């Protein structure tokens, strides 16, 4: 009698093989889905890292330049002479030559509940120059503009652009002007981009175990309008915010799902009103005051610094 397989054994073997193949194909399909999600998340994380790093660098360098301040009027000595009714042409020419104070030192504008324009002056531009006197790279002052434009190819999607110029006048670097700032893409595939600005209103002192802790209360606004700095006013409003909170939503690869990220950037410059800044200066301890040292004859500055280094060592 010849040995062989029965029909039942062959059917059982085919059934087991089909089941194994089905399991393997399902596993392969799930692994592809996981890999695509990982790639999508890495892509979104890369976009977020670029936006967050650049905006943190720019916003942390925000400050109010001297050109944006309106100087106090100098009162001359009173004289009993009769006032000259004729216009003083020389003074008018001098006033005409004076540059206008900078506007939109920190300014934002929204469009359709999302960011339209955000512009400010920062001391952390992309380009730096090497100073021989300092001996290291020294940054320049520049105006930065962020623009959120709608993507014409993909409806409901936006692209974030960034501009930078050493021309601090906002109107002089607009598109079509001679000094127009270069526009380049920072991130695309954005569903929404919301920016809010936080200002410290007041602080509460709570005593816990003999220590004083200050709890700050913030006021949040969605837009930041231009505020001119006037040194003649005793009370001055905040010219730039204390914190900038950003909420950005990216479309995923399938354009059906989205992922939202949020982060907060502090403004490192002293943005408190001038009255508060003067009070802080008065409250500084004596140890922080400048000490003038008079060196004896025949004792140079290099000798003094060398002796000081030896003393510290």
BANUTOR-497054 format. One record per residue: x, y, z of N, C-alpha, C, O in turn. Coordinates in steps of 0.05 Angstrom, whole numbers, plus 5000, padded with zeros to 4 digits. Example, Ala and Ser with C-alpha at 12.3 -4.5 7.8 and 13.67 -1.06 7.14 Angstrom:
# BANUTOR-497054
526448865156524649105156526449345156528549345169
525749555142527349795143525850015157526850235161
//
This chain:
# BANUTOR-497054
501749765000500050005000501850255000503650285017
501350444981502950684978502150885000499850925006
504251035011503851235031503151505017504151544994
501651685030500951945018499252105038498752035061
498252335028496552515044493652485035493052465011
491952495054489152485048488152775042489552965047
485852785030484753055023484253215048484553465048
483453095070482953235095485553365105485553595114
487753205104490353315113491253555096492353745107
490853525070491653755052489954005058491054225059
487353965063485654195069486454325095486454575098
487054155115487954265141490554425138490754645150
492454325122494954465118494554735104495754935111
492854725083492154985069490855185088491455425086
489055085105487655265124489655395143489455635149
491455235154493455345172495255545158495955755169
496155485133497855665118496355925112497556145115
493855915105492256155099491956325124492156575123
491556195147491256345172493856485179493856725187
496156345176498756475181499356705163500356915171
498656675137499156885118497357135124498257355122
494857075132493057295140494157455164494157695164
495157305184496257435208498657595201498957825210
500457495183502857635175502157895160503358105165
500157875142499358115126498158325145498658565141
496558235164495358425183497558565200497458805205
499558405208501758515224503358715207504158925217
503758645181505158835163503659095159504759305159
500959065156499359305152499359485177499559725174
499159365201499259525225501959655229502159885238
504059505223506759625225507159865207508460065214
505959845183506160075164504560315175505460545173
502260265187500760485199502260615221502360865224
503460445238505060555260507360715250507960935260
508760625230511060765218510261025206511661225208
507861025192506961275180506261485202506761715198
505061385224504361565246506961675259507061915266
508961505262511461595273512761805255513762005265
512761745229513961945210512462205210513662415209
509762185212508162425213508762585238508962835238
508962445261509562585286512362715286512662935296
514262575274516962685272516962935254518363125260
515462925233515263155215514063395229515063615227
511863345244510563565259512463665281512563915286
513863485294515663575316517963735305518863925318
518863675280521063825268520064105261521464305266
517664125250516464395244516164555269516864795270
515164425290514764565315517364665327517564885337
519364495326522064565337523164805323524364985335
522864815296523865045281522465305288523665505293
519765285290518165525296518765615325519165855330
518765425344519165495372521965615377522165805391
523965485365526665585369527065865358528166035372
526065915334526466175322524866395336525866615340
522366325344520766535357521766585385521666815395
522766385399523966425426526366605423526766795439
528066555403530466725400529667015394530967195404
527667055377526867325369525567475392526267695399
523567335405521967475425523567525451523067725464
525367355458526967395482528867635479529967735499
529367715454531067955450529468205446530668405438
526868205450525268445446526068665465526568615489
526168905455526769145472525669395459524869385436
525669615474524669865463527170035457528470125476
527770095432530070255425529670555433527470645438
531970695434531870975441530271135420528971335427
530471045395529071195373526071195376524671355364
524971015393522070995396521071175418518671205422
522871305433522071465456521871765448523371865431
519971895459519572175455520972325477520172305500
522972475470524672615490523072835504521172945494
523972885529522673095544523373365532525573415521
521573545535522073815525523773975546523073985569
525874095536527574245554526574525557526174675537
526174605582525174875587527575065591529175025609
527775265575529975455576529475665598527275665609
531375825604531076035625529076245616528876315592
527476325635525476525629526776805624528576885639
525876935605526877205599524577405597522377335588
525177655605523077855604522877995577521278175574
524477905558524378035532521777965518520477765523
521078145500518578105486518877875467520877835454
516777705465516977475447516977565418515677755410
518577425403518777485375516477345360516277105360
514877505347512577395333513377265307511777105296
515677335296516477215270517276925274518476855295
516576755256517276465259520276425258521676555242
521176255274524076195275524675975255524175735260
525676055231526075865210528375665217528175435209
530275765231532575585238531575355256532275125251
529875415276528775205293526975015278526874775283
525475125259523674955244525174765226524374535223
527474855215529074675199530274455215530374225207
531174525240532274315257530274105265530773875265
527774205271525674015278524873835254524173605258
525073955230524373795206526373575201525673365191
528873635208530973435203530973205224531972995219
529673255247529673045268527972805258525872845247
529072565261527572325252525072285269524972345293
523072175257520572125272520971885290522471705284
519671885313519871655331518871395317516971405302
520271175323519470925311516670835321515970875344
515170735303512470635309512470335306514170215293
510470215318510069925318512569775328513669595315
513469865351515769735364515069445370516669265367
512669405380511469135384508569155376506969295388
507869015354505169045343504268785331505768635320
501668725335500468485323497668545313496368725322
496868385293494268425280493168145273494667985261
490668095280489467835274487567855250486568065243
487267625236485467605214483967335216485167125217
481267365217479567125219480366945243480666705240
480667075266481266925292483966785291484366595306
485666865273488366745273490366975268489667195260
492966915272494967125269495167225240495167075221
495367495237495867605211498667705209500167625191
499467895227502068015227503068045256501468125274
505467975261506868025287509568145281511168015267
510068385290512568515285513668645311512168725328
516268645313517668765337520568805330521468725309
521968945348524769005345526268825365525568815388
528368685356529768495372532768535370533768645350
534168445390537168455389538368185383540768145386
536667985375537667715368536967645339535367465334
538167785320537567725292539067465283540667355298
538467375259539767145249542767195242544467035248
543267435231545967495223547367645245546167815259
549967595249551567735268554167825254554767725233
555667995267558268085255560368055277559768065301
562868035268565067985286566368255293567168405275
566568305318567668555328570568505338570968335355
572468645326575268605334575768705363577368595377
574368915370574769035397573668845418574868805439
571268735413570068555432571468275431571768155452
572268185407573567925405571667695402572467465405
569067755396567167535393564867645375564767885369
563167455367560967535350559067715365558167655387
558367935353556568135365554068165349554168225325
551668135361549168145345548468435339549268625352
546868465318545868725310542968745319541768555328
541868985316539069035321537469015295538369125275
535268885295533668845271530768845277529868795300
529168905257526268875259525468605247526368535225
523768465261522768205252519768215247518368335263
518868095226516068085219515267795214516467665198
513167705227511967445222509267485207507667645216
508967345185506467365170505267085166506766895160
502667065170501266815165499566845140497566985140
500366705118498966735093497466475086498466255093
495166495074493566265066494866115043495766245023
494965855044496165695023494065665000491865555004
494765764977492865764955492365484944490165424933
494365304946494065034936492364864954490864684945
492564904980491064745000489264935016490165095031
486564895012484665065026484664985055484864755063
484365195072484365145101487165105113487365025136
489165145097491965115107493465375104492965525085
495265425123496765675123499765625123500665405130
501265825115504165815116505266055131504366275127
507166005149508366215166510866305153512666155147
511066575148513466695136514766875156513466975175
517366915152518967095170520467285153521667215133
520667535163522167745150524067875171523367885195
526367955162528368085179529768305164530568265141
530068535177531368765164532668935185531668965207
534969055178536369235195535069515194535869695209
533269555175531669805174529469775195527669615191
529469935215527569915238524870035232522969975245
524670205211522170325204520370115191521169995171
518070075202516269865192515269925164515169735147
514570175158513470235132515570225110514770175087
518070255117520170265096520869985085522169965064
520069775099520769495091518369345081518469095079
516169475075513869335065514269255036515869375022
512869055026513168964998512669194978510769344981
514469214959514269424940516069664946516569834928
517069684970518869904978521769834970522369604965
523470034969526269994961527769824981529469664974
527069855007528369705028526669475038526669405061
525169355019523369135027524968905039527068835029
523868795061525268575075524868315061522768265049
526968145062526767885049524767705064524667695088
523167565048521067395059521767105054522267025031
521766945074522266655070520466485088519466585108
519966245079518066065092519365935117521565845116
517765935138518665815163517365545168518665365177
514765525163513265275167510765285150509465495147
509865055140507465035124505564825137506264705158
503264775124501364575135500164655162499664485179
499664915166498665015191495565045189494565165170
494164935208491264955209490465215222488665355212
491665275245491065525259493565615274495265445282
493865875278496165985292495166225309494666435298
494866175335493866385353495966475372497466315383
496166745376498066865394496567045413494967205406
497167005439496067175460498267295476500467185478
497767535488499767685502498867725531496667805536
500767685550500067695578501667915591504067955586
500268075608501468295622501068255652498868165661
503068305668502868285697501168525707501968755704
498968465720497268675730498068755759498568985765
498268545776499068605804500168345816499868125805
501368375839502568145854501368135882500868345894
500967895892499967845919502267725935503667545927
502567825959504567725978503267525997501467596013
504067275995503067066013505366956030507466876019
505066976056507166886074506766596081504666516090
508866436075508866146081511466076095513666096084
511165986120513465896136515666116138518066056135
514766356142516766566146517866676120519566856121
516966576096518066676071515866826056513466756059
516667016040514767176024514867085995516967095983
512566995984512466905957510467085942508267145952
511167175919509467355903508067195882509267055866
505367215882503767085861502867295841501567485849
503567265817502967465796500367405783499767175777
498867605778496367585763496667715736497667945734
495967575715496367665688493767745674491667625679
493967935657491768015640492467935611494667995602
490667795598491267675571489667835550487367885553
491067905529489868045505490567885480492667755479
488767895461489167745436490767905415492067785398
490668165416492168335398493768535414493068615436
496068625402497768825415498069065396499469045376
496769275403496869515387499269685394500369665416
500069865375502370035379501870235400499770365400
503770265419503570465440506070635439508270535443
505670895435507971075434509071125462507571155482
511671135464513071185490513471475494514771615478
512371585515512571875521513871895549512671825569
516371995549517772025575516672255592517372275615
514972415581513872635596511672545615511072675635
510472315609508272215626509472085651511471935650
508272135674509172005698508371715698509971545707
505971645689505071375688505271275659504371415641
506471045656506970945629505870655627506370495645
504370595606503370335602505570145592507570235581
504969885594506869695584507169715554505069715540
509569745544509969775515510269505501509669485478
511269315516511369035505510368855527510468915550
509268615519508168435539510268305556512668305549
509368185578511268025595511567735585513667625587
509367625575509367355565507967345538505967495534
508867165520507567125495506866825493508566655493
504266765491503366495490502466425461500966575449
503466205451502966125423501665855422502565665436
499565835407498165585402498065535372496865685357
499365315364499665255335498564975330499264785344
496964955309495764705301496664625273496364785254
497864395270498864295245497064085234495963915249
496664085207495263875194497163625192499563655188
495963385196497563145192497563075162496263205146
498962855155499362785127496762725113496462785089
494862615127492262535114490462775110488362745098
491063015121489463255120486763225133484963385128
486363015148483862975162484163015192482363095206
486562945202487062985231489063215234490563285216
489163315259490963535265492063505293490963365310
494263645299495563625325496163915334497264075319
495463975359495864235370498064245390498364065407
499764445389501964485407501764765419500864955406
502564795444502565055458505165095473506264905484
506065335473508465405488508365705495507065865481
509765785516509866055526512766165526514566025534
513066405516515666525514515766775531514066955528
517666795550517867035567519467255552521367195537
518767495557520267725547522267805568521567885590
524867775562526967805582527568095588528568155610
526868285570527368565575525668665598523568565603
526568875611525069005632522869175619523369395610
520469065619518269195605516369345624514169435616
517169375649515469505668515369805662517169915649
513269945671513070235665515470385677516770285696
515970615667518370775675518270845704520270865718
515870895715515570965743516570735761517970785781
515870485753516670255769519670215766520970135785
520870265742523670225738525270425756527370355767
524270675758525670865775525570785805527470825820
523270665813522970575841524970335846526070325868
525270165826527169935829530070035833531569925848
530770245818533470355820533970475848536170445859
531870605859532170715886532470505907533770545928
531170265903531170055922533669875920533869685936
535469925902537869755899539669785924539970015934
540769565934542569585957545069725950545869755927
546569815971548969965967551169805954552969905941
550969525957553069355946552969355915554969285903
550769435903550569435874551469705862551469725838
552169895879553070155868555870135857557469965866
556470305839559170305826561170415846560770615860
563470275847565670355865567970455847568870305829
568970695852571170815837573670775852573970855875
575670635840578170575853580370755840580670755816
581770905856583971075847586570925851587370855873
587970865829590470715830592770905837592771135828
594670815853596970975860598871015836598570875816
600571205838602371265816604271035811605170905830
604770975785606570755778605170485779606470285774
602570475785601070225787598970225764596970375766
599470075743597770075720595269905724595069755744
593469925705590969775706591469475703590169305716
593469405686594169125682595269005707594668775714
596969155721598069055746595869005767595968815782
593969185768591769155787590068915781589368765799
589468865755587868635747589368375753588168175762
591968375747593568135753593668075782593467845790
593968275799593968235828591268135838591067975856
589168235826586468155833585967855826584767715841
587067775802586767495794588367315813587367095821
590767395822592267235840590867215867590967005881
589567425875588067425901585767235900585167085919
584267235877582067055874582966765873581566585884
585266705860586366435858587166335886588066105888
//
